[in-house]
Each structure stands twice: as structure tokens, then as C-alpha cells.
Amino acid sequence: MGRKIKLAIISGFTLAAAVLPGCTMPPETPLRAKQASEAPSGSPAASLPTANQGENMTIAKEAAVPDTLILNASVLQDIRSKVKSNQAADFQAALNQLRKEADLALKTGPFSVVHKQSTPPSGDKHDYMSMAPYWWPDPGKPDGRPYIQKDGQTNPERATNRYDATRLGNMASAVETLALAYYLTGHEPYGEKAAMLLRVWFLDEETRMNPNMNFGQSVPGRTDGRKEGVLDSRHFLTTSDAAALLAGSPNWPDKDMAAYKSWVKEYTGWLKVNKLALEEKAAKNNHGTWYDAIYTGLTLFIGEKDAAAAYLRETVPKRVAAQIQPDGSMPLEMSRTRSFHYPVFNLEAFSMLALYGSKVGFDAWNYQTADGKSIHQAYQFLVPYFNGKPWEREQIKAENESEFASYLREAAVVYKDPSYADAADKTLGASRSSSRTNLIAPKPVFK
């Protein structure tokens, strides 16, 4: 057993989503609201007029309920209606914060895989390339190669401009912030910038990413790409929800949505047949669960509902049986040096699968094996630690798990358990009133 610590949960902002009490379906994929200017040297950063804090907000033409994956469309539509009718006082602090972040996002980018300084082994800069986070130079080798693993210790080399991981995360974060702000406020510059960022990353011939992860999470001196690289593509769930929020914007016409869905379809095709992708699918830990969340979500996004439903019904029982114990613990995740973070990260992916299930008539939230293993039990195991119970296992650093707050609120509604909502509040900490969690997963009220 590792050193005993009281887990520190750092407050922060979330980009995940969940369901309002009284509404029936889905939330969303988490990404920290971290922005970074991304134009390469000599290339002007695209910028648009910012929205003044006190200006009158007008909602653009009424759009259909957005066909989101994880963000709860009915919740967002309800808040959008309240904003339009000046009845959003309960959400004003969160709206103000969202607009501040969206104004910053107007000044970021453009982001593209072709901006990296290095060239992938394929010779094509349009191929995504990243480095595995926990691998470091071997001090016993003159050139440090092959790299050696230090679990839980992120090598800052991964975030350099030689690789694409940071720019992918920054792009997805900016696009989601802008698209959400556009949908709720109708401020067209937000939609315009979000659409531009999507086109640059996915659609424009000169800058688009090829739909594969052949060179994801490489390890210098060992391999040009690993199965774990598939995990980097979880950001495509975020960009897909953002694309759905932009529907109805004159800056994201039907032809752009069709082109984006075509890209996603190509990528899901890669996920189904590529050797690295299939190895990731076979992973027994969170990587396997995340493969399922990515593949199923994107399959739903492109309209292949029957295929997604069949996959969920086959996969969820196997994942639950293999990864969650009857007491809710997850031994494979808890053996890591970040032994609290990884069960939470895995449960996030399980929660996404449950949200997808609600769209296709499969109740993964309440699925249980004959010996009592379930997603519900995993929440039961972890929630007390969010609420202050000391974590007794190795945890090499304090973690920011605030982006999980929306899932805690979603689960509070599903399982009718106020302690889950309390856990979300504690996780959000000082940002509780201004967090965008209040826009995508308002705190449930129990009577």
C-alpha cells in the first residue's frame, strides 16, 4: 500500500456535461478550459470581435434541439430559452464566466497538425503525432534511448511543439467553449470562430488531420506509435458535440457538417480495422473502456444507431464484469501511482457508455452482473472519497477532478442520491457558482 494521504481535490472549471433534474437524457466529455494561442511563427492568429460583458445578447434564429452525444440537449435548450427571455438569473455567474472564456477563445488558434515542428514517420505532417506521457530518457544511455517508463509522471516533452497532443486538446477546448457560448447566447462571432477552428483541423485540405492515430503516444527509441494513442482521440467526442451545437449557424452550413461527419466516419472505419486500434479495444483497463466510449459515441454521431446499440449491449456487460469488483473498486486502475485519478477516469468512460445507452434503449446505468458488479457500485465506492474520506492508496500528486462534477450530478439524478451532488459541490470548490457545470448539469434538487 502506498503512503496514506488525504486526497486534495483542486477546484476548477469543467467542460463536461450531465442531465438536469426532470430531464431524461445525457452529459458530456471533460476537457479543462485551457486556452493557448496556436498560430505558428509567421502565421497570423485568427481573431474576431469580442463580446462586451454588458452588451445585450440576442439569440439567433431558433434552432432544432441539438443532436449532441454527451451534452444534454434538452437541458441546454431550456437554459437557452431562459437566456432569451431574461430568466437566467440562477445561471448568470456561470454565463458570465463562459463568456469570458469564449472571449479569450476568440483570440486563439488556428490549430492544425501541420503546425508541428517535426514530421511523422509517414513523411506526412497531416498525420497526428504524440508522445506517450509517462516515458522519459534513460539516464544510463548517452542519447537517453530507448525511453523508460515512470508511471504517473508526465514528461513535459509531450507538450512541446514537436507533437500534436497539446494543440489537439487546446483546439477541442476552444471549440467547445465557443460552441456552447454561441448556442446559449446566439453571439455569432463565437459560432464563426468555432466553425473556423473545426474547418482548419478537420476539413481544409492544407491543414486537415488525416483520420488515423497511427503515430499516437509514440515512445522514442521503442515505437513510432502505440495502441494507447487511440485515447488521444477522445477529444473528437468534444468536437462532435460542438459541431452539433453549431447547427443553424450561418457559419456552419450543412455542407460543413456533412464533411465533418464524413471525416468522423473515416475515423470510425480506422478504429474498426487498424491493428493498433484493435489492440486498444482489447485492453483490460481504462483504455479498453475509452475505446468503447470513443467508438460508440462517434458511431452514434454519424447516425449508425443500430450499430452503436448492438456494440453497447455486447460490450458493457463484459467491461463491467472484467473491471469493476462487487464492492465497486477497480483493481487495475487502483494499482497505478495515481490510484484515485484512474478509477475516476475509467468511471467517466463508463458513464459515457451509460449516456449512449439511454439514447438506444439500453440501461447501462442499472446493469448489474450476477455477482453484483455495476457502474452504480463504482460510484458508491468512489463518492465517499470525493466527500472527504481519506484515500489510503498511493497517489503521487493532488488531482483536479472538477471536470467529473457533471457526472456526479448526473449520477445523483439517476440513482436519487444527494451525496453524489454534495460530492460534485466539493469537487467544484470555490468555482461552484461560476462553473459551466451549472449550465450543462445544474445541481439537482431533492425533496
C-alpha positions in Angstrom: 0.0 0.0 0.0 1.3 3.5 -0.8 1.7 6.4 1.5 -1.5 7.5 3.3 -2.7 10.9 2.1 -5.9 12.9 2.3 -6.8 13.4 -1.3 -6.7 17.0 -2.4 -9.4 17.9 -4.9 -8.5 21.2 -6.6 -11.3 23.4 -7.7 -11.5 24.3 -11.4 -13.8 24.6 -14.4 -15.4 21.7 -16.2 -16.2 21.1 -19.8 -18.2 18.0 -19.1 -22.0 17.7 -19.1 -24.9 16.0 -17.4 -28.6 16.0 -17.0 -31.0 18.4 -15.3 -33.4 17.0 -12.7 -36.7 16.5 -14.5 -35.0 15.9 -17.9 -34.3 12.4 -19.1 -31.1 12.1 -21.0 -27.3 12.7 -21.4 -24.0 14.7 -20.4 -20.5 15.2 -22.0 -16.8 14.6 -22.3 -14.5 16.6 -20.0 -11.7 18.9 -21.0 -10.1 21.6 -18.9 -10.9 25.1 -20.0 -7.3 25.7 -21.0 -6.6 28.1 -23.9 -3.4 28.7 -25.8 -2.5 30.8 -28.8 -1.7 28.4 -31.6 -0.7 30.2 -34.7 2.8 29.1 -35.9 5.6 31.6 -36.2 4.8 33.9 -39.1 1.2 32.9 -39.3 -1.4 35.4 -38.1 -3.7 34.2 -35.3 -7.3 34.4 -36.5 -9.3 36.7 -34.3 -12.8 38.1 -34.1 -14.5 40.9 -32.2 -15.1 40.1 -28.6 -18.4 40.3 -26.8 -18.6 43.1 -24.3 -19.6 41.9 -20.9 -22.7 44.1 -20.5 -24.0 44.0 -24.1 -27.5 43.0 -25.0 -27.4 39.3 -26.1 -29.7 38.3 -28.9 -30.4 34.7 -29.6 -30.0 33.7 -33.2 -32.8 32.1 -35.1 -34.4 29.2 -33.2 -32.5 26.0 -33.9 -33.8 22.5 -33.5 -32.8 20.6 -30.4 -29.0 19.9 -31.0 -28.2 16.3 -31.7 -25.5 16.1 -29.1 -23.7 13.0 -27.9 -23.0 13.7 -24.2 -24.2 17.2 -23.6 -27.8 17.1 -22.6 -29.6 18.8 -25.4 -32.9 19.4 -23.6 -31.0 21.0 -20.6 -29.2 23.3 -22.9 -32.3 24.2 -24.9 -34.1 25.0 -21.6 -31.3 27.3 -20.4 -31.1 28.9 -23.9 -34.8 29.7 -23.7 -34.3 31.3 -20.2 -31.4 33.4 -21.5 -33.6 34.6 -24.4 -36.4 35.6 -22.0 -34.1 37.2 -19.4 -35.0 34.5 -16.9 -31.5 33.1 -16.4 -30.6 34.8 -13.1 -29.8 31.4 -11.5 -27.2 30.8 -14.2 -25.8 34.3 -14.6 -22.4 33.8 -12.8 -21.8 30.7 -14.9 -22.9 32.5 -18.1 -20.6 35.5 -17.4 -17.7 33.1 -16.8 -18.4 31.2 -20.0 -18.5 34.4 -22.0 -15.2 35.5 -20.5 -13.7 32.2 -21.6 -15.3 32.4 -25.0 -13.9 35.9 -25.5 -10.4 34.5 -24.7 -11.0 31.6 -27.1 -11.8 34.1 -29.9 -8.1 35.1 -29.8 -6.7 31.5 -30.0 -5.7 29.4 -32.9 -5.9 28.4 -35.6 -4.8 24.9 -34.6 -3.5 22.3 -37.1 -1.4 19.1 -37.1 0.7 20.7 -39.9 2.0 23.3 -37.4 4.2 20.8 -35.5 7.9 21.2 -35.9 8.6 17.5 -36.5 7.4 15.2 -39.3 5.8 11.8 -38.6 7.5 8.6 -39.9 5.0 8.6 -42.8 6.5 11.8 -44.1 3.1 13.4 -44.0 2.6 16.3 -41.5 -1.2 15.8 -41.8 -0.8 12.6 -39.7 -1.3 13.2 -36.0 1.7 12.5 -33.8 2.0 12.5 -30.0 4.4 11.1 -27.4 3.4 8.7 -24.5 3.1 10.8 -21.4 4.9 8.7 -18.8 8.1 7.8 -20.7 11.4 9.5 -20.0 15.0 9.4 -21.3 17.1 6.7 -19.8 19.9 8.4 -17.8 22.1 5.4 -18.4 22.1 5.8 -22.1 24.1 8.5 -24.0 21.1 9.5 -26.1 18.5 8.5 -23.5 17.1 5.9 -25.8 15.1 3.8 -25.5 13.0 5.8 -23.1 11.9 4.2 -19.8 8.6 4.3 -18.1 7.7 6.3 -14.9 4.1 5.7 -14.3 2.1 8.8 -13.5 5.0 11.2 -14.1 4.3 13.3 -17.2 7.3 14.1 -19.4 6.9 17.8 -20.5 8.4 16.8 -23.8 4.9 15.5 -24.7 3.6 19.1 -24.6 6.2 20.6 -26.9 5.6 21.8 -30.4 7.2 18.6 -31.8 3.9 16.9 -31.1 0.2 17.4 -31.6 -1.3 16.4 -28.2 -1.4 19.8 -26.7 -2.8 21.6 -29.7 -5.5 18.9 -30.1 -6.6 19.5 -26.5 -6.5 23.2 -26.9 -8.4 23.1 -30.1 -11.2 20.9 -28.6 -11.4 23.1 -25.5 -11.7 26.3 -27.5 -14.2 24.8 -29.9 -16.4 23.5 -27.1 -16.3 26.8 -25.2 -17.1 28.8 -28.3 -19.9 26.5 -29.5 -21.5 26.4 -26.1 -21.4 30.1 -25.7 -22.8 30.5 -29.2 -25.6 28.1 -28.6 -26.6 29.8 -25.3 -26.2 33.4 -26.3 -26.6 33.5 -30.0 -23.5 35.7 -30.3 -22.5 34.9 -33.9 -18.7 35.7 -33.6 -18.5 32.7 -31.2 -20.1 30.4 -33.8 -17.9 31.9 -36.6 -14.7 31.2 -34.7 -15.7 27.7 -33.6 -16.6 26.8 -37.1 -13.3 28.1 -38.4 -11.3 26.1 -35.9 -13.2 22.9 -36.9 -12.6 23.5 -40.6 -8.9 24.1 -40.1 -8.4 20.9 -38.0 -10.7 18.6 -39.9 -11.7 19.9 -43.3 -9.4 22.3 -45.1 -7.1 20.5 -47.5 -4.0 22.4 -46.5 -4.4 21.9 -42.7 -6.7 18.9 -42.1 -5.7 15.9 -39.9 -5.7 12.6 -41.6 -8.3 10.4 -39.9 -6.0 8.0 -38.0 -3.9 7.7 -34.9 -1.1 5.7 -36.4 1.6 7.7 -34.6 -0.2 8.4 -31.3 1.6 8.0 -28.0 4.9 7.0 -29.5 8.0 6.2 -27.3 11.4 7.4 -28.5 13.7 4.5 -29.2 10.9 2.0 -28.9 7.9 2.6 -31.2 6.5 5.1 -33.7 3.0 4.6 -32.4 1.1 2.6 -29.8 -2.4 1.4 -29.2 -2.7 3.9 -26.4 -2.7 6.7 -29.0 -6.4 6.0 -29.6 -7.1 7.6 -26.2 -6.0 11.0 -27.6 -9.0 10.8 -29.9 -11.5 11.2 -27.0 -11.3 14.9 -27.9 -13.3 14.1 -31.0 -16.3 13.4 -28.8 -16.0 17.0 -27.6 -15.6 18.5 -31.1 -18.6 16.4 -32.3 -20.9 17.8 -29.6 -19.6 21.3 -30.5 -20.4 20.7 -34.2 -23.9 19.8 -33.2 -24.3 23.0 -31.2 -23.3 25.0 -34.2 -26.1 23.6 -36.4 -28.2 26.5 -37.5 -25.3 28.9 -37.6 -24.7 30.5 -41.0 -21.0 29.9 -40.4 -21.5 26.1 -40.1 -23.7 25.2 -43.1 -25.0 21.7 -43.9 -22.1 21.1 -46.3 -19.6 21.6 -43.5 -21.5 19.3 -41.1 -21.6 16.7 -43.8 -17.9 17.0 -44.5 -17.2 16.7 -40.8 -19.4 13.6 -40.4 -17.6 12.1 -43.4 -14.2 12.7 -41.6 -15.6 11.0 -38.4 -16.9 8.1 -40.5 -13.4 7.6 -41.9 -12.0 7.6 -38.4 -14.5 5.1 -37.1 -13.6 2.9 -40.0 -9.9 3.1 -38.9 -11.0 2.2 -35.4 -12.7 -0.9 -36.6 -9.8 -2.4 -38.6 -6.5 -0.9 -37.6 -4.1 -3.2 -35.7 -3.3 -0.6 -33.0 -7.0 0.3 -32.6 -8.0 -3.3 -32.2 -5.2 -3.8 -29.6 -6.6 -0.8 -27.7 -10.1 -2.3 -27.9 -8.7 -5.5 -26.3 -7.2 -3.6 -23.4 -8.4 -4.8 -20.0 -8.2 -1.4 -18.2 -9.5 2.1 -18.8 -8.0 2.1 -22.3 -10.5 -0.5 -23.4 -13.4 1.4 -21.8 -12.3 4.6 -23.5 -12.1 2.8 -26.9 -15.7 1.8 -26.4 -16.7 5.3 -25.4 -14.9 6.8 -28.4 -16.1 4.3 -30.9 -19.7 4.1 -29.8 -20.1 7.9 -29.4 -18.7 8.6 -32.9 -20.8 5.8 -34.4 -23.9 7.4 -32.9 -22.8 10.8 -34.1 -22.7 9.7 -37.7 -26.2 8.2 -37.4 -25.4 4.5 -37.1 -27.7 4.0 -34.1 -28.3 0.3 -34.6 -24.6 -0.5 -34.8 -24.0 1.6 -31.6 -26.8 -0.2 -29.8 -25.5 -3.6 -30.7 -22.0 -2.7 -29.6 -23.2 -1.4 -26.2 -25.2 -4.5 -25.5 -22.3 -6.7 -26.3 -19.5 -4.6 -24.6 -20.9 -3.1 -21.4 -21.5 -6.4 -19.6 -18.0 -7.6 -20.5 -16.3 -4.4 -19.3 -18.3 -4.2 -16.1 -17.5 -7.9 -15.3 -13.8 -7.5 -16.1 -13.1 -4.1 -14.4 -15.4 -3.5 -11.5 -15.4 -5.6 -8.4 -18.6 -6.3 -6.4 -17.6 -3.6 -3.9 -17.1 -1.1 -6.7 -13.3 -1.0 -6.7 -11.3 -1.2 -9.9 -8.1 -3.1 -9.1 -6.3 -2.4 -12.4 -6.8 1.3 -12.0 -6.1 1.4 -8.3 -2.7 -0.3 -8.8 -1.4 2.9 -10.5 0.6 5.6 -8.9 -2.4 7.9 -9.5 -4.6 5.4 -7.9 -7.6 7.8 -7.3 -7.5 9.5 -10.7 -7.6 6.4 -12.8 -10.7 4.8 -11.3 -12.4 8.2 -11.8 -11.1 8.4 -15.3 -12.4 4.9 -16.1 -15.8 5.7 -14.5 -16.1 8.7 -16.7 -15.9 6.4 -19.8 -18.4 4.0 -18.2 -20.7 7.0 -17.6 -20.5 8.0 -21.3 -21.5 4.4 -22.3 -24.5 4.7 -19.9 -25.4 8.0 -21.5 -25.2 6.5 -25.0 -27.3 3.6 -23.8 -30.1 6.0 -22.8 -30.3 7.0 -26.4 -30.7 3.5 -27.8 -32.8 1.8 -25.1 -30.0 0.0 -23.1 -29.9 0.8 -19.4 -26.2 0.6 -18.6 -26.7 2.8 -15.5 -28.5 0.0 -13.8 -26.9 -3.0 -15.4 -25.6 -5.5 -12.8 -23.8 -8.8 -13.1 -25.0 -11.8 -11.2 -22.3 -11.2 -8.5 -23.2 -7.5 -8.0 -20.7 -5.7 -10.3 -22.1 -2.4 -11.7 -21.5 1.2 -12.6 -23.7 2.1 -9.7 -21.4 0.2 -7.3 -18.4 2.0 -8.8 -20.0 5.3 -7.9 -20.8 4.0 -4.4 -17.2 3.2 -3.9 -15.7 6.5 -5.1 -18.2 9.1 -3.9 -17.2 9.0 -0.2 -13.7 10.0 -1.2 -15.0 13.0 -3.0 -16.9 13.8 0.2 -13.8 13.8 2.4 -12.9 10.2 3.2 -9.1 9.8 3.2 -7.7 7.9 0.3 -5.4 5.2 1.7 -3.6 4.2 -1.5 -0.7 5.7 -3.4 -1.5 9.0 -5.1 1.7 10.8 -6.2 0.1 14.1 -6.6 -3.1 16.1 -5.9 -5.6 15.8 -8.7 -8.1 18.2 -10.2 -11.2 16.1 -10.7 -13.6 19.0 -11.0 -14.4 18.0 -14.6 -16.1 14.9 -13.2 -18.6 17.0 -11.3 -21.2 16.9 -14.0 -21.1 13.1 -14.0 -21.6 13.1 -10.2 -24.7 15.3 -10.7 -26.0 13.1 -13.4 -25.5 10.0 -11.3 -27.2 11.8 -8.4 -30.3 12.1 -10.5 -30.1 8.6 -11.9 -29.6 7.0 -8.5 -31.6 9.5 -6.5 -28.7 10.0 -4.1 -28.0 13.6 -2.7 -24.5 12.6 -1.5 -23.4 12.5 -5.2 -24.5 16.1 -5.7 -22.6 17.0 -2.5 -19.5 15.4 -3.9 -19.9 17.5 -7.0 -20.1 20.7 -5.0 -17.0 19.7 -3.0 -15.1 18.9 -6.2 -16.0 22.3 -7.8 -14.9 24.1 -4.6 -14.6 27.9 -5.0 -15.8 27.8 -8.6 -19.1 26.3 -7.7 -21.3 29.3 -8.6 -19.4 30.2 -11.8 -18.5 26.8 -13.2 -20.1 25.9 -16.5 -21.2 22.7 -14.8 -24.2 24.8 -13.8 -25.1 25.3 -17.4 -24.7 21.7 -18.5 -25.6 19.9 -15.3 -27.3 22.1 -12.8 -27.4 20.9 -9.3 -30.4 18.6 -8.7 -32.9 19.4 -6.0 -34.1 16.6 -3.8 -37.4 16.8 -1.9 
